[in-house]
Every structure is written in structure tokens, then in C-alpha cells.
Amino acid sequence: MGPTPASEQPKLPIEGVRNLIAIGSGKGGVGKTTVAVNLALALRGLGAKVGLLDADVYGPNVPLMMGLQETPHAVGNRIQPLEKHGIKLMSMGFLNPGDKPLIWRGPMLHSVMQQFLRGVDWGELDYLLIDLPPGTGDVQLSLIQTAPLTGSIVVTTPSEVSLEDARKAVNMFQQVRVEVLGLIENMSYLNCPHCSERIDVFSTGGGQKTAQAMGVNFLGALPLDPQVRIGGDTGNPVALKDSSAFHEIGAQVLERVQAVGAPRGPSIEIED
């Protein structure tokens, strides 16, 4: 039995948030959180007010990648999100720091997702990016069925193993009637630091071909860059200092949001 179409579920807006964008992948290991973090910073650099919700409760990596290990506090009955690099943040990693695992079932996941969405004082945001856990499980369906998503983004690598699962993620979003804003091919290629030769570590072109075959937009390809890994490990994401690749994808996302007729926030000039 497939998931219930999202249109049959009540979808109350998130106070103050103009656009909700889910970032997902069919499998782990494709750099989805890295993309989400740097895309949030790229949108911030384009002039938008941005928040990032780390919905991967089992493996929350946003605190490490953003270089923030504080604990949020509440004012009244509203949790105050933390903020770093101009991005408002919430993650289970702030509430359950360290290496202790969470062993939760579906109803508990649903409850914490609703708390993160509606119990957090997000303030006024143009975009709230939601970094989903990999796969097509309880967290994804809980979010999709109760939150008014503007759209979704699927992250993959060019390898066929990754693309097979990415297609499942695209199909999931389409089945529950969530607009797929596009597909991003991460770790697309490596520029050799010694000879500048392009090396297709995980094959090449699969993301764009898959997007075309499935009738979704291709948002762009991101290189396999050691500086991206270093930035994520040290809490200084690469988009803070060299956001050209993510800036281009951020501009594509803004255009796609405008194309689907969703609220876009303030007018933002995008340079060529």
C-alpha cells in the first residue's frame, strides 16, 4: 500500500515561513547535508532570509558542519532556533549531542518533526530548507503529509547505484504531489590538483540524463572538491568563501520557486 496523497492531509502553514523546501536523497552517502548547508548559505548570500531544519534525527550532521554545538532555549512555549552565519538552525544534534544514538519509532519521529516545524520560533523566513534523512521512510511521509511544501530537491551522485535510489525519491515526491524543483548531481567530477585533468570518479552525466528522463529540472553539477569536505568538518562551509557553484544552483532554485508560482520572498537580483 503506497503513501496517502499529501493533498488529503491537513497542511497548516508554518508561521512566518514563506517557502518550505525539502532536500532529500534516495540513499545515504551522496552529500545531501553538505549540499543543504551550502545551499542555505548561497540563498542567504543572494539576499534571502533562510532557516535550516536538520530532520535527520538519527544522524544529525548540521551542527558539526555549521560549527555550532550550543543548546537552544525556550521563550514561553516556543523553542528559539540557534543562528550561525546568518542562518537560523534547528537539529536533534543540539538536543542530543555526542555519540548517543536515538532509538525511536514512527510516532515519536512524527512528534519531533511537528515540534521542530511548529514549536520553533522561526521568525520571518523566505526559505526554510529541510534536510531530510536518506530514503523514503517515516520522517519524509510525516513531513510531506502535514507541511505545505513549496517543493523538493533530490541530491544524487552520477553513479548508477545512487541514481537508482534517486529515481525512487523523485517518484515518492511525485506520488504524494510535491513539486520536484530539480535534481542536483553532487561529486560530479574531480579536477586533478596536479594536472587539472577532469576525472569522472563516479561516472558522468547520469544526473542530467535522469532528470531529463523523469521530466524534472536539472539544477546543476557540483565537483568533488576537498575544500568542501574540509569546510564541513571544520564548521566553515565552503559557500562562506567560495560559493560560485552553490550560488549558481541557488539562483536556479529561486527561478524554479518563481516558476511554480510559490511565494518567493523579497525581490532578489541575480547576477549572470
N, C-alpha and C positions, 0 to 999 in steps of 0.2 A: 504494500500500500504506500503510495507516494505522499509527499507532504501536502497539507491543505493549502490551497491557493491563498496567497497573502491577502488578496482583496476580501476574503471572507472573514478576516480577523479585524478587531478594532485597532486603529492606528492613531493614537493620540500624539500630537506634536510635542517635541521637546522644547520647553520654554526657552526662548531666546536664540534657538538654533535654526538658522535658515536652511541649511543643507546638511543632510546626513549621507556620508559616502562610506560604504563597506569595502574593505580591501581584503580579498580572500585568495586562496590558492587551493588546488586540489590535493596537494601534498606538502609536507614539510621540507625544509632544506633548500627552498628556492629564493630565500632572501626577502620574503614578504614584509617582515617587520622593518628591515633595513630600508626597503622602498617606502613604507608608510611613514617612517620617521623623516626621511629626507624629502619626501613629497610634502609633508606638512610644513617643513621649513621653506621649501620652494614656494608654496602658496602664500606663506607669511611674507616672503620676500617680494611677492607680487602685490602686496598690499592688503591681503585678506586677514580677517580675524579668525584664527584657527585653533581648534582643540584636537587632541588625540586621545582616544579611548583604547586602551590595551585590553581587548576582550579575550586574549589567550590566557585564561585563568590557570591553566596547568603549566605553561611555560612562558611567563611574562618577562619579556626582554626589554621593553621600552625604558624602564628605569635605568638599566645599565647603559643603553645606547644614548640616552639623554643626559647621563651623568648626574642623576638625582636619586638620592636614597632617603629622603625625608618621609615623614608620616603625615598625611593630611589630617586636618581637624574639622570639626563641625561647628557651624553657627546656627543655633536653633536646631532644626531637624534637617539641615542641608549640609552635605559634605562640601568642603571648599577644595576645588582642584588645586594641585600644585602647578607651578609655572616655571618653565625654563626656556631660554632662547625665544621668548615671546609666544610660546605655545602652552596652552592650558592642558594639563595632563591628569589622567586617572588610570591606575593599574592595580591589579591584585598584588603586584610586586611591592607596592608601597605599604600594603596592609599585612602582607605575609612575606617579609624579607628573608633572605637567606636561602638555604637549600632544602627546607622542609616542604615535602610535596603536599598538594591538596588532593584528597580522595573524595570527590563529590559525584553525586548522580544528577540526572537531568533536572529534577525540581529545584535543587539548590543552585544549579547553574542559571536557571531561568530567573530565580530570585535575585541573584547578584547582578545579572545583566540589567534587570529593571532598576535596581538600586543605582547602578552606575549611570544609567541613562537619565532617570528621573529624580534620583535622590541627590545628585550632584548639582551644585550651583554653577552651571557653565557660563552664566552671564550671556552677553551678546556675542554670538559667533556667526560668521559667514559659512564656515565649514567645520563640521565635526567628523574627522576621519576615524573609522572604527577598524582597528587591526584585528581581524578575526583569527581564531585558531585554524590550522590547516584542516582540510576535509570538508565534509558536508553533514555535520552532526547536530547535537542539541543546541549548542550556543548559536550556530548560524540560524537555525529554524526559529528559535526563541526571538532572536533579534528581528528577523525578516517578518515574522507574523505580528509583531507588536509595534514596530517603529516605522515611521513614514520615510523610508529611504529614498533619497533623490536618485541614487544609482549605486552601482558596484564596479569595482575594478578587480581584475583577475591577474595575478602575477605568476609567471612561469619561467622556465629556462628553455633553451632551444632543444633539449634532449627529448626524445620520443617518450621516455618514461614519464617525464614531467608533463609533457603536452597531453598525454592520455588522461592524466588526472585533472589538468586544467580544463579540458573539454567537459569533464563531469561537473566542475564548479560553474562553468558558463551555463550548462544545461540546468543546474539547480536554480540559479538565479532566474533564468528564463521561465522555468516551470512555475516558480512562485511569483512571476510577473514583476520582477525587479529589473529595471533598466540596466543593461551592462554598458557602462560608459566606454569600456575598452579593455584591451589586454596589453600588459607590459611584459616584454621579454627581458628578464634580468640575467646577468652573467652571460651576455650575448657573445662576447668575444674578448680576447686578451691582446693588448698591444705589447709586444715584447719590449722590455725596457732596454735591451741591448741593441737590437737591430731594427726596432719599430715595426717589425713584421706582424701582421694580424694573424692571430691563432684562434681558430674556432674550437675551443675546448669542448664544448657540449653540442657540437654540430652547428648548423647555421640556418637562419631564416625560418625556423619552424614556427615561431610565434606569429610572424606576419602571415604565413600561409594558413595557420589555424584560424586566425582572426578572419581572414577573407573567406575561408570555407564555412565558418559559422555565422557569417554576416554581422560581425561586430567590429568596432573600430580598433585599429592598432595604434596604441598611444606612443610607442617608441621602444627602442632597444637601449639597454644600459650595459656598459662594458664591465668585465671582470677586472676590478681595479683594487690593488692592495690598499690604497688610501681609504677606500670605502670601509674595508674591514677594520683598519686601524681606527678610523673615526668612530665606528660603532663600539669597538672595545674600550675606547678611552672616554666615551661620553662627549665627543666633539664631532658630530656628524659632518660628513664631507660637504653637505649642502650649505654649511655655515661659511665656507671659504671658497668653494668651487662648485657652484650649483648649476653650471651650464646645462648638463644633461638633464638634471631634475627640473630645472627651470623650463626647459622645452616641454617636458612631459606635463608639468604643472599648467603651462599655457594651453596644452591640448585638453587637459581636464576642464579648465574654465570654459573652453569653447564647447565641449561636449555637454556640460551642465546647461549652458545657454541654449544649445540646440534642442535639448529635451524639454525646454520651457520651464525649468525649475527656477526658484529664486536664486540669485547669484550673488547677492551682497552688493556692496558699493561698486560703482563703475571702476574698472581696473584697466589701465592702459598696458597693453602687451607689446613690447618692442620686438621687432623682427630679428 
